[in-house]
Amino acid sequence: MSAPAALRFAYGTNGLADHRLDDALRLLADLGYEGVALTLDHQHLDPYAPGLAARLNGIRRALDDTGLDVVIETGARYLLDPRRKHRPTLLSAEPAGRALRLDLLRRAVGIAEVLGAGAVHFWSGTPDPDTTRERAWQRLLDGCAETLGHAEAAGIDLAFEPEPGMLVADLAGYRRLLADLGRPDRLRLTLDLGHCRCLEPWPVADCVALAADRLAHVQIEDMRRGTHEHLPFGEGEIDFPPVLRALADAGYRGLVSVELPRHSHAGAQYARHSIAFLHAAAGRRPQRQTPQKEAVPV
């Protein structure tokens, strides 16, 4: 029997929104993280800003210098519409809105290819009030099929995340989506462990086992049952050692990314606390950190 996989911890840039991206990458590397979940957004990597190619070359060099692996996330709140959070989506009633979301996903796949990312993360969104679930589902299938075409051409996995409150909210919804699309190999899964505690009917460690065959990315934070609020470790209800053990026993080798999007005001402190907590929960001795790098502005 092979030994359990050594988990690789990452941190999401949506929890370091007040840092320059180069500073954030260096901070994470110095703290002992092995990867970064990079959200495409105006403050770090705007996929619509001029000079994108040069910016990507610089980020690729920074990733190489720090040794960080990367996944690309597309869940920015106001990147596509400054007035409506997380809009438009693949389900939007207006064709121009759906086209805008599809364009973002196409750009994300291209960026992932340049940066050597392990996957591109995305979710379904919520239907407009006057849209039936049947019509919303068909729009989701159409949007996923088009995005899968780009992913196949680029050799990039898509990591679909079930999100509480969205059309696809749980693992059962993901399995239905996967089946309706013909089980394409590139349509993998982002498993948010906090979401498992929030709404899945199984214990979090059991969710890992149920999802292990499709995992491309894992997000991690604390959470309470029935409340979709991303909490720092120790402030929710999750017992993490058995969950991390389940990931390791499943042979998962992707990134396990801390997801604290509302904690950028103290991002450096939460990043430091999180890696120490995760190393302890995984039964691992913490890596040596570089003290002179801890004075990154917050």
C-alpha positions as CSV (number, residue, x, y, z in Angstrom):
1,M,0.0,0.0,0.0
2,S,1.4,3.4,-0.9
3,A,2.0,6.1,1.7
4,P,-0.7,8.8,2.1
5,A,-0.1,11.9,0.0
6,A,1.7,14.9,1.6
7,L,-0.9,17.7,1.5
8,R,0.1,21.0,-0.2
9,F,-1.3,24.1,1.4
10,A,-2.1,27.3,-0.5
11,Y,-3.8,30.6,0.3
12,G,-6.3,32.5,-1.8
13,T,-5.4,36.0,-3.0
14,N,-9.0,37.1,-2.4
15,G,-7.9,37.0,1.3
16,L,-4.9,39.2,0.5
17,A,-6.7,41.9,-1.5
18,D,-4.8,44.8,0.2
19,H,-1.4,43.4,-0.8
20,R,0.4,43.8,-4.1
21,L,0.4,40.5,-5.8
22,D,4.2,40.2,-5.8
23,D,4.3,40.9,-2.0
24,A,1.5,38.4,-1.5
25,L,3.4,35.7,-3.3
26,R,6.6,36.3,-1.4
27,L,4.7,36.4,1.9
28,L,3.1,33.0,1.2
29,A,6.3,31.4,0.2
30,D,8.1,32.7,3.3
31,L,5.3,31.4,5.5
32,G,5.7,27.9,4.1
33,Y,2.8,27.7,1.7
34,E,3.3,25.6,-1.5
35,G,0.7,27.3,-3.7
36,V,-1.6,30.2,-4.3
37,A,-5.3,30.3,-5.5
38,L,-5.1,33.4,-7.7
39,T,-8.5,35.2,-8.2
40,L,-8.7,37.2,-11.5
41,D,-9.6,40.6,-10.2
42,H,-8.8,44.3,-10.7
43,Q,-6.3,44.6,-7.9
44,H,-4.1,41.5,-8.6
45,L,-4.5,40.2,-12.1
46,D,-7.1,42.0,-14.2
47,P,-7.7,39.9,-17.4
48,Y,-9.0,43.0,-19.2
49,A,-6.2,45.4,-18.3
50,P,-3.7,46.5,-21.0
51,G,-0.3,44.8,-21.0
52,L,-1.7,41.4,-19.9
53,A,1.0,39.4,-21.7
54,A,3.8,41.3,-19.9
55,R,2.1,41.0,-16.6
56,L,1.6,37.3,-17.0
57,N,5.3,36.9,-17.8
58,G,6.2,38.7,-14.6
59,I,3.8,36.6,-12.5
60,R,5.2,33.4,-14.1
61,R,8.7,34.5,-13.0
62,A,7.5,35.3,-9.5
63,L,5.9,31.9,-9.2
64,D,9.1,30.3,-10.4
65,D,11.1,32.3,-8.0
66,T,8.9,31.4,-5.0
67,G,8.3,27.8,-6.0
68,L,4.5,28.3,-5.6
69,D,2.0,26.3,-7.7
70,V,-1.1,28.1,-8.8
71,V,-4.8,27.5,-9.5
72,I,-6.9,30.2,-11.2
73,E,-10.1,31.4,-9.6
74,T,-12.9,33.3,-11.4
75,G,-15.2,34.3,-8.4
76,A,-14.4,38.0,-8.2
77,R,-17.3,40.0,-6.9
78,Y,-17.5,43.0,-9.1
79,L,-15.0,42.3,-12.0
80,L,-17.8,42.1,-14.7
81,D,-20.4,44.4,-13.2
82,P,-19.6,47.2,-10.7
83,R,-23.2,47.3,-9.5
84,R,-24.1,43.6,-9.1
85,K,-22.1,41.1,-7.1
86,H,-21.0,38.0,-9.0
87,R,-22.9,39.0,-12.1
88,P,-23.4,38.2,-14.9
89,T,-23.2,34.4,-14.8
90,L,-23.6,31.5,-17.1
91,L,-27.3,31.5,-16.2
92,S,-28.1,35.2,-16.8
93,A,-31.1,36.0,-18.9
94,E,-29.3,38.6,-21.1
95,P,-27.3,36.9,-23.8
96,A,-24.6,39.6,-23.6
97,G,-24.2,38.9,-19.9
98,R,-23.7,35.2,-20.5
99,A,-21.2,36.0,-23.3
100,L,-19.3,38.2,-20.9
101,R,-19.0,35.4,-18.3
102,L,-18.0,32.9,-21.1
103,D,-15.3,35.4,-22.2
104,L,-13.9,35.6,-18.7
105,L,-13.7,31.8,-18.5
106,R,-12.0,31.6,-21.9
107,R,-9.5,34.2,-20.7
108,A,-9.0,32.3,-17.5
109,V,-8.1,29.1,-19.3
110,G,-5.6,31.0,-21.5
111,I,-4.1,32.6,-18.3
112,A,-3.9,29.2,-16.7
113,E,-2.1,27.8,-19.7
114,V,0.5,30.6,-19.6
115,L,1.1,30.3,-15.8
116,G,1.1,26.5,-15.7
117,A,-1.9,26.4,-13.4
118,G,-3.3,23.1,-12.2
119,A,-6.9,24.1,-12.8
120,V,-9.4,26.9,-13.5
121,H,-12.1,27.2,-10.8
122,F,-15.7,28.4,-11.5
123,W,-19.3,28.0,-10.3
124,S,-22.8,28.1,-11.7
125,G,-24.2,31.3,-10.3
126,T,-27.9,31.9,-9.4
127,P,-30.8,32.1,-11.8
128,D,-32.5,35.4,-12.4
129,P,-36.0,35.7,-10.7
130,D,-37.9,35.2,-14.0
131,T,-35.8,32.2,-15.2
132,T,-37.0,28.7,-14.6
133,R,-34.6,26.1,-13.2
134,E,-35.0,24.1,-16.4
135,R,-33.9,27.0,-18.6
136,A,-31.1,27.9,-16.1
137,W,-29.9,24.3,-16.2
138,Q,-29.7,24.3,-20.0
139,R,-27.8,27.6,-20.0
140,L,-25.4,26.1,-17.5
141,L,-24.9,23.0,-19.7
142,D,-24.3,25.2,-22.8
143,G,-21.8,27.4,-21.0
144,C,-19.9,24.5,-19.5
145,A,-19.8,22.7,-22.9
146,E,-18.3,25.8,-24.6
147,T,-15.8,26.3,-21.8
148,L,-14.8,22.7,-21.9
149,G,-13.9,23.1,-25.5
150,H,-11.4,25.8,-24.6
151,A,-10.1,23.7,-21.7
152,E,-9.6,20.7,-23.8
153,A,-7.6,22.7,-26.4
154,A,-5.4,24.2,-23.7
155,G,-5.0,21.0,-21.7
156,I,-6.4,22.6,-18.6
157,D,-8.7,21.0,-16.0
158,L,-11.9,22.9,-15.0
159,A,-12.6,22.7,-11.3
160,F,-16.3,23.3,-10.8
161,E,-17.4,24.4,-7.3
162,P,-20.8,23.7,-5.8
163,E,-21.7,26.9,-3.9
164,P,-24.4,27.2,-1.3
165,G,-27.3,29.2,-2.7
166,M,-26.4,28.7,-6.3
167,L,-28.0,26.5,-8.9
168,V,-25.4,23.9,-8.3
169,A,-25.1,24.0,-4.5
170,D,-23.9,20.6,-3.5
171,L,-22.1,17.4,-4.5
172,A,-25.3,15.8,-5.8
173,G,-25.8,18.8,-8.1
174,Y,-22.2,18.5,-9.4
175,R,-22.8,14.7,-10.1
176,R,-25.9,15.6,-12.1
177,L,-24.0,18.2,-14.1
178,L,-21.2,15.8,-14.8
179,A,-23.6,13.1,-16.0
180,D,-25.7,15.5,-18.2
181,L,-22.4,16.6,-19.9
182,G,-21.4,13.0,-20.6
183,R,-18.8,12.8,-17.8
184,P,-16.0,14.8,-19.5
185,D,-12.7,14.1,-17.9
186,R,-11.7,17.8,-17.8
187,L,-14.8,18.8,-15.7
188,R,-13.3,18.2,-12.3
189,L,-14.3,19.4,-8.9
190,T,-13.4,22.1,-6.4
191,L,-14.5,20.8,-3.0
192,D,-14.9,23.5,-0.4
193,L,-14.7,21.7,3.0
194,G,-16.5,24.5,4.8
195,H,-19.4,24.1,2.4
196,C,-19.5,20.4,3.3
197,R,-20.1,21.3,6.9
198,C,-22.6,24.0,6.0
199,L,-25.0,21.9,4.0
200,E,-24.0,18.4,2.9
201,P,-25.8,15.5,4.7
202,W,-22.5,13.6,5.4
203,P,-19.6,14.3,7.8
204,V,-16.9,16.4,6.1
205,A,-14.4,13.5,6.0
206,D,-17.0,11.4,4.2
207,C,-17.5,14.1,1.7
208,V,-13.8,13.9,0.8
209,A,-14.2,10.2,0.2
210,L,-17.3,10.7,-1.9
211,A,-15.6,13.4,-4.0
212,A,-12.1,11.9,-4.2
213,D,-12.4,10.5,-7.8
214,R,-13.1,14.0,-9.2
215,L,-11.0,16.3,-7.1
216,A,-8.9,19.0,-8.9
217,H,-8.8,21.6,-6.1
218,V,-9.8,21.8,-2.4
219,Q,-10.7,25.0,-0.5
220,I,-10.5,25.0,3.3
221,E,-11.8,27.2,6.1
222,D,-13.9,26.7,9.2
223,M,-17.7,26.9,9.1
224,R,-20.8,26.2,11.1
225,R,-23.8,24.0,10.1
226,G,-26.4,25.9,8.2
227,T,-24.4,29.2,7.9
228,H,-22.4,30.0,4.8
229,E,-19.8,32.2,6.4
230,H,-16.0,31.5,5.9
231,L,-14.4,31.5,9.3
232,P,-10.8,31.4,10.5
233,F,-9.7,28.0,11.8
234,G,-10.9,27.4,15.3
235,E,-14.0,29.7,15.0
236,G,-16.3,27.1,13.5
237,E,-17.3,23.5,14.0
238,I,-15.0,21.4,11.8
239,D,-12.7,18.8,13.3
240,F,-9.8,19.1,10.9
241,P,-7.4,16.2,11.6
242,P,-9.7,13.5,10.3
243,V,-10.6,15.6,7.3
244,L,-7.0,16.2,6.3
245,R,-6.2,12.6,6.9
246,A,-9.1,11.6,4.5
247,L,-7.5,13.9,1.9
248,A,-4.1,12.3,2.4
249,D,-5.5,8.8,2.4
250,A,-7.4,9.5,-0.9
251,G,-4.0,10.3,-2.5
252,Y,-5.1,13.9,-3.3
253,R,-2.1,15.8,-4.7
254,G,-3.6,19.1,-5.7
255,L,-3.6,22.3,-3.6
256,V,-5.6,22.8,-0.4
257,S,-6.3,26.5,-0.5
258,V,-7.3,28.6,2.5
259,E,-10.4,30.6,1.5
260,L,-10.9,33.7,3.7
261,P,-12.2,36.4,1.3
262,R,-13.5,38.7,4.0
263,H,-10.3,38.8,6.0
264,S,-7.9,40.9,3.8
265,H,-7.8,43.6,6.4
266,A,-5.5,41.3,8.4
267,G,-4.4,39.0,5.6
268,A,-0.8,38.6,6.8
269,Q,-1.8,37.6,10.3
270,Y,-4.5,35.2,9.0
271,A,-2.1,33.6,6.5
272,R,0.4,33.0,9.3
273,H,-2.2,31.6,11.7
274,S,-3.7,29.4,9.0
275,I,-0.5,27.6,8.0
276,A,0.5,27.0,11.6
277,F,-3.0,25.5,12.3
278,L,-3.0,23.3,9.2
279,H,0.5,21.9,9.9
280,A,-0.6,21.1,13.4
281,A,-3.9,19.5,12.2
282,A,-2.0,17.5,9.7
283,G,0.5,16.3,12.3
284,R,3.3,18.0,10.5
285,R,6.2,20.0,11.9
286,P,5.9,23.6,10.6
287,Q,8.4,24.7,8.0
288,R,10.9,27.4,9.0
289,Q,9.6,30.9,8.2
290,T,11.6,33.9,7.2
291,P,11.1,36.5,9.9
292,Q,12.4,39.5,8.0
293,K,9.6,39.1,5.4
294,E,6.7,39.3,8.0
295,A,6.5,43.1,7.9
296,V,4.4,43.2,4.7
297,P,2.0,46.1,4.8
298,V,-1.6,45.3,5.8
